């Protein structure tokens, strides 16, 4: 996405302010300021409103007001979750009987260890992104809990190995470059190798923080303490330690179909092992790429992209063929509807309508 037009009336600070009401598209509920605000919070999810406002050329009150409207309307949200480095993660392709897709998708979305659920147009019906304590627990959960759902015909599991880029690294790219400079250095993606077993579960106090911040990642320390039964000082100290140790990940998401990003495609690709790391890292730098992760199986690299329509698929694939001659696309799957993303329940427009706190499967 291109930056917001800068030829707007300047405010007294000399910075071009963003309009309160001008929308990025006539059919979009997002204004240009809204999209820039999402971008700013993707760069710094818990930055104070004063810093966010400076980055956008508006006052803190205006930034907070726009965010509250988006948050309460389900248009955008900040969430938090366990660091991926301690997790066993897999991507489960689920095939259903034709009339069972709706009920199976709803049942998967209710499972707290299934963090994302997508309905697809391809050779499987649902994609469930799941987490487990270790490999045996993963097998029991997939075969028993998912495979046992009424109407499920079969499952195929691809074990996540190394994540080169995830949704938390993706940016809306709606701020002017000067706005980026006002914030802390933009977060950059770096490979994370998943674990074959979860080394430890966070203590109950940290789990309580994760659950509260999963619902609202921008909770202040006073509200966070109240939500978890801790003092403000204890909540602050424990959260800052988790952030410092890389035990928690924050991200800002949005209802992407309403922001003009109508098409999500998952590519199953095969890359020679000698080129896998370089290819994964290069794909992670592409603005369309939401997920690049190496997985088990002959198709060893999954790539998920967000595009502005079906018309953008061919140009993107032409770029893949030109830029990555060693990469073979084995299959493309278009998502029909994302039911759940990182614990957040979504309606058919992409708006957040609920939250399912994370917990490991009981198997």
C-alpha positions as CSV (number, residue, x, y, z in Angstrom):
1,X,0.0,0.0,0.0
2,X,1.2,3.5,-0.7
3,X,1.7,6.1,2.0
4,X,-1.0,8.6,2.9
5,X,-1.0,11.7,0.7
6,X,1.1,14.4,2.3
7,X,-0.4,17.5,0.6
8,X,-2.7,18.2,3.4
9,X,-3.1,21.4,5.4
10,X,-0.1,21.6,7.8
11,X,-0.7,22.0,11.6
12,X,1.2,24.4,13.8
13,X,4.0,21.8,14.3
14,X,4.8,21.9,10.6
15,X,3.7,18.3,10.1
16,X,1.0,17.4,7.6
17,X,-2.0,16.3,9.7
18,X,-4.2,13.4,8.7
19,X,-7.9,14.0,8.2
20,X,-10.4,12.8,10.7
21,X,-13.0,11.6,8.3
22,X,-11.6,11.1,4.9
23,X,-11.8,7.4,4.0
24,X,-9.2,5.5,2.1
25,X,-12.0,4.0,-0.1
26,X,-15.6,5.0,-0.5
27,X,-16.8,1.5,0.6
28,X,-14.3,1.2,3.5
29,X,-15.1,2.0,7.1
30,X,-11.4,2.9,7.6
31,X,-10.2,6.4,7.2
32,X,-6.7,7.1,6.1
33,X,-5.9,8.0,9.7
34,X,-7.3,4.7,10.8
35,X,-5.1,2.8,8.5
36,X,-2.0,4.8,9.5
37,X,-2.9,4.2,13.2
38,X,-3.1,0.5,12.6
39,X,0.4,0.7,10.9
40,X,1.7,2.6,13.9
41,X,0.4,0.1,16.4
42,X,1.9,-2.8,14.3
43,X,5.2,-1.1,14.7
44,X,4.8,-0.4,18.4
45,X,1.7,-2.1,19.8
46,X,1.9,-0.7,23.4
47,X,3.4,2.7,22.6
48,X,1.7,5.6,24.6
49,X,-0.8,7.6,22.6
50,X,1.5,10.6,22.8
51,X,4.1,8.8,20.7
52,X,1.5,7.4,18.4
53,X,0.0,10.8,17.9
54,X,3.4,12.4,17.1
55,X,4.1,9.7,14.5
56,X,0.8,10.5,12.8
57,X,0.7,14.3,13.2
58,X,-2.3,14.3,15.5
59,X,-2.8,14.8,19.2
60,X,-3.0,11.9,21.6
61,X,-6.7,12.3,22.2
62,X,-7.5,12.0,18.5
63,X,-5.4,8.9,18.1
64,X,-7.0,7.3,21.2
65,X,-10.5,8.2,20.0
66,X,-10.0,6.6,16.5
67,X,-8.5,3.5,18.1
68,X,-11.4,3.1,20.5
69,X,-13.9,3.4,17.6
70,X,-12.0,0.7,15.7
71,X,-11.5,-1.6,18.7
72,X,-15.1,-1.5,19.9
73,X,-16.4,-2.0,16.3
74,X,-14.1,-5.0,15.8
75,X,-12.2,-3.3,13.0
76,X,-8.8,-3.6,14.6
77,X,-7.4,-5.0,17.8
78,X,-4.1,-5.6,19.6
79,X,-3.6,-9.0,21.1
80,X,-0.8,-10.9,22.8
81,X,0.3,-14.6,23.0
82,X,3.1,-16.9,24.1
83,X,6.3,-16.7,22.2
84,X,6.5,-19.2,19.3
85,X,10.0,-20.4,20.4
86,X,8.6,-22.6,23.1
87,X,5.7,-24.2,21.1
88,X,5.0,-27.2,19.0
89,X,3.0,-25.8,16.1
90,X,1.4,-27.5,13.2
91,X,-0.9,-26.8,10.2
92,X,-3.7,-29.3,9.8
93,X,-5.6,-29.6,6.5
94,X,-9.1,-30.9,7.3
95,X,-11.4,-32.5,4.7
96,X,-15.1,-32.6,5.6
97,X,-18.3,-33.9,4.2
98,X,-20.0,-31.1,2.2
99,X,-22.6,-30.3,4.8
100,X,-20.3,-30.5,7.7
101,X,-17.9,-27.7,6.9
102,X,-19.8,-25.1,8.8
103,X,-20.2,-27.1,12.0
104,X,-16.7,-28.5,11.9
105,X,-15.3,-25.0,11.4
106,X,-17.3,-23.6,14.3
107,X,-16.2,-26.5,16.5
108,X,-12.5,-26.0,15.6
109,X,-12.8,-22.2,16.4
110,X,-14.1,-23.1,19.9
111,X,-11.0,-25.2,20.6
112,X,-8.6,-23.1,22.7
113,X,-5.5,-24.9,21.3
114,X,-6.5,-24.2,17.7
115,X,-5.3,-20.6,17.3
116,X,-6.5,-20.0,13.7
117,X,-9.2,-21.5,11.5
118,X,-9.7,-20.8,7.8
119,X,-12.3,-22.0,5.3
120,X,-10.7,-22.7,1.9
121,X,-11.3,-23.3,-1.7
122,X,-8.9,-26.1,-2.6
123,X,-8.4,-29.8,-2.1
124,X,-9.1,-29.5,1.6
125,X,-12.0,-27.6,3.3
126,X,-10.4,-26.1,6.5
127,X,-7.0,-25.2,7.7
128,X,-6.5,-25.3,11.4
129,X,-3.3,-23.8,12.9
130,X,-2.7,-25.6,16.2
131,X,-0.3,-25.8,19.1
132,X,0.5,-28.6,21.5
133,X,2.9,-29.4,24.4
134,X,4.9,-31.9,22.4
135,X,4.7,-34.2,19.4
136,X,2.8,-37.1,21.0
137,X,0.2,-34.6,22.4
138,X,0.0,-33.1,18.9
139,X,-0.8,-36.5,17.4
140,X,-3.4,-37.4,20.0
141,X,-5.1,-34.0,19.6
142,X,-5.2,-34.0,15.8
143,X,-6.3,-37.6,15.5
144,X,-8.7,-37.7,18.4
145,X,-10.1,-34.2,18.8
146,X,-10.1,-32.9,15.2
147,X,-10.4,-36.3,13.5
148,X,-13.2,-37.2,15.9
149,X,-15.4,-34.2,14.9
150,X,-18.7,-35.2,13.2
151,X,-18.4,-34.8,9.5
152,X,-14.6,-34.8,9.3
153,X,-13.4,-37.2,6.7
154,X,-9.6,-36.9,7.0
155,X,-6.7,-34.7,8.2
156,X,-3.2,-34.1,7.1
157,X,-0.7,-32.5,9.5
158,X,2.3,-30.4,8.5
159,X,4.6,-29.8,11.4
160,X,6.0,-26.3,11.7
161,X,9.8,-26.2,11.8
162,X,11.1,-22.6,11.2
163,X,9.0,-19.5,10.9
164,X,10.7,-16.9,8.7
165,X,7.8,-14.4,8.9
166,X,4.5,-14.4,10.8
167,X,1.4,-12.2,11.0
168,X,3.0,-10.1,13.8
169,X,5.7,-9.0,11.3
170,X,3.3,-7.8,8.7
171,X,2.7,-4.0,8.3
172,X,-0.1,-2.0,6.7
173,X,2.5,0.4,5.3
174,X,0.1,3.3,5.6
175,X,2.3,5.8,7.5
176,X,4.6,8.4,6.0
177,X,8.2,7.5,6.5
178,X,8.6,10.4,8.9
179,X,6.0,8.7,11.1
180,X,8.1,5.5,11.3
181,X,11.0,7.7,12.5
182,X,8.9,9.0,15.4
183,X,8.4,5.4,16.8
184,X,11.0,3.0,18.0
185,X,12.9,1.1,15.3
186,X,10.4,-1.0,13.3
187,X,10.2,-4.6,14.3
188,X,11.9,-6.8,11.8
189,X,11.2,-10.5,11.2
190,X,13.7,-13.0,12.2
191,X,13.5,-16.8,11.9
192,X,12.1,-18.7,14.9
193,X,12.5,-22.4,15.2
194,X,9.6,-24.2,16.8
195,X,10.1,-26.7,19.5
196,X,9.4,-30.5,19.5
197,X,8.2,-30.1,23.0
198,X,7.1,-27.2,25.3
199,X,10.0,-26.8,27.8
200,X,7.8,-25.2,30.4
201,X,4.4,-23.5,30.9
202,X,4.4,-20.0,32.2
203,X,3.6,-19.6,35.9
204,X,0.0,-18.9,36.7
205,X,0.6,-15.2,37.1
206,X,2.2,-14.9,33.6
207,X,-0.6,-17.0,32.2
208,X,-3.1,-14.6,33.7
209,X,-1.3,-11.7,32.0
210,X,-1.3,-13.5,28.7
211,X,-5.0,-14.1,28.9
212,X,-5.9,-10.5,29.8
213,X,-3.6,-9.1,27.1
214,X,-4.9,-11.6,24.6
215,X,-8.3,-9.9,24.9
216,X,-6.8,-6.4,24.9
217,X,-3.1,-6.0,24.3
218,X,-3.1,-2.3,25.2
219,X,-4.4,-2.7,28.7
220,X,-2.7,-0.2,31.0
221,X,-1.0,-1.5,34.1
222,X,-3.7,-0.4,36.4
223,X,-6.4,-2.3,34.4
224,X,-4.0,-5.2,33.9
225,X,-3.5,-5.5,37.6
226,X,-7.2,-5.4,38.2
227,X,-7.9,-8.0,35.5
228,X,-5.3,-10.4,37.0
229,X,-5.7,-9.8,40.7
230,X,-2.2,-8.3,41.0
231,X,-1.0,-4.9,42.1
232,X,-0.2,-2.5,39.4
233,X,3.5,-2.7,40.4
234,X,3.5,-6.5,40.1
235,X,1.7,-6.5,36.8
236,X,4.2,-4.0,35.4
237,X,7.3,-5.8,36.7
238,X,6.1,-9.3,35.4
239,X,5.1,-8.0,32.0
240,X,8.3,-6.0,31.5
241,X,10.3,-9.2,32.3
242,X,8.2,-11.2,29.8
243,X,8.9,-8.6,27.1
244,X,12.6,-8.4,28.0
245,X,12.9,-12.2,27.8
246,X,10.9,-12.5,24.6
247,X,8.3,-14.6,26.3
248,X,5.3,-12.6,24.9
249,X,4.4,-11.4,21.4
250,X,2.2,-8.4,20.7
251,X,0.5,-7.7,17.4
252,X,-2.1,-5.4,15.9
253,X,-4.6,-6.9,13.4
254,X,-7.4,-5.6,11.4
255,X,-10.5,-6.6,9.4
256,X,-8.5,-6.9,6.2
257,X,-11.4,-7.4,3.8
258,X,-12.8,-4.1,4.9
259,X,-9.4,-2.4,4.3
260,X,-9.4,-3.5,0.6
261,X,-7.3,-6.7,1.1
262,X,-9.8,-9.1,-0.2
263,X,-7.8,-12.2,-1.2
264,X,-5.8,-14.5,1.0
265,X,-3.8,-17.3,-0.7
266,X,-1.8,-20.1,0.8
267,X,0.9,-21.6,-1.3
268,X,2.4,-25.1,-0.7
269,X,5.8,-24.9,-2.2
270,X,8.9,-27.1,-2.5
271,X,12.4,-25.6,-2.2
272,X,15.7,-27.5,-2.2
273,X,17.1,-27.6,1.3
274,X,20.2,-25.7,0.3
275,X,18.0,-22.7,-0.8
276,X,15.4,-23.0,2.0
277,X,16.7,-20.5,4.5
278,X,17.6,-17.8,1.9
279,X,14.2,-18.2,0.2
280,X,12.3,-18.1,3.5
281,X,14.1,-14.9,4.6
282,X,13.7,-13.2,1.2
283,X,10.0,-14.0,1.1
284,X,9.6,-12.6,4.7
285,X,10.6,-9.2,3.3
286,X,7.8,-9.1,0.7
287,X,5.0,-6.8,1.7
288,X,2.4,-9.3,0.5
289,X,3.7,-12.2,2.7
290,X,1.9,-12.8,6.0
291,X,3.4,-16.2,6.7
292,X,6.5,-18.0,5.5
293,X,7.2,-21.2,7.4
294,X,9.2,-24.4,6.7
295,X,7.2,-27.5,7.4
296,X,7.4,-31.3,7.3
297,X,6.7,-33.1,4.1
298,X,7.8,-32.8,0.4
299,X,6.2,-29.4,0.2
300,X,8.5,-27.9,2.7
301,X,7.6,-24.2,2.7
302,X,4.2,-22.7,3.3
303,X,3.7,-19.2,2.1
304,X,0.5,-17.1,2.9
305,X,-0.1,-13.8,1.2
306,X,-2.6,-11.0,1.5
307,X,-3.5,-9.5,-1.9
308,X,-6.0,-6.8,-3.1
309,X,-8.0,-9.1,-5.3
310,X,-7.9,-12.3,-7.4
311,X,-6.3,-10.1,-10.2
312,X,-3.2,-9.8,-8.1
313,X,-2.5,-13.6,-8.0
314,X,-0.9,-13.9,-11.4
315,X,1.5,-11.0,-11.0
316,X,2.6,-12.3,-7.6
317,X,3.2,-15.8,-9.0
318,X,5.1,-14.3,-11.9
319,X,7.3,-12.5,-9.3
320,X,7.8,-15.8,-7.5
321,X,8.9,-17.6,-10.7
322,X,11.3,-14.8,-11.6
323,X,12.8,-14.1,-8.2
324,X,12.9,-17.7,-6.9
325,X,13.7,-20.1,-9.7
326,X,14.4,-22.9,-7.2
327,X,10.9,-22.6,-5.7
328,X,8.2,-24.9,-7.1
329,X,4.6,-24.0,-6.4
330,X,2.8,-27.3,-5.8
331,X,-0.6,-25.9,-4.9
332,X,-2.5,-22.7,-4.3
333,X,-5.4,-22.5,-1.9
334,X,-7.6,-19.4,-1.7
335,X,-9.3,-18.7,1.7
336,X,-13.0,-18.1,1.7
337,X,-13.3,-16.9,5.2
338,X,-11.1,-16.7,8.3
339,X,-13.1,-17.8,11.3
340,X,-10.4,-17.3,13.8
341,X,-7.0,-15.6,13.9
342,X,-4.7,-16.0,16.8
343,X,-7.6,-16.6,19.2
344,X,-9.8,-13.9,17.8
345,X,-13.2,-15.0,16.4
346,X,-14.1,-13.1,13.2
347,X,-17.3,-12.7,11.2
348,X,-17.5,-12.9,7.5
349,X,-16.4,-9.3,7.0
350,X,-13.3,-9.9,9.1
351,X,-14.5,-8.0,12.2
352,X,-13.5,-9.3,15.6
353,X,-16.6,-10.6,17.4
354,X,-15.1,-12.6,20.3
355,X,-12.0,-14.1,21.8
356,X,-11.1,-17.7,22.9
357,X,-8.3,-17.8,25.5
358,X,-5.5,-20.1,24.7
359,X,-5.0,-23.3,26.6
360,X,-3.3,-26.6,25.7
361,X,-5.4,-29.6,24.7
362,X,-6.4,-32.1,27.4
363,X,-5.6,-35.4,25.8
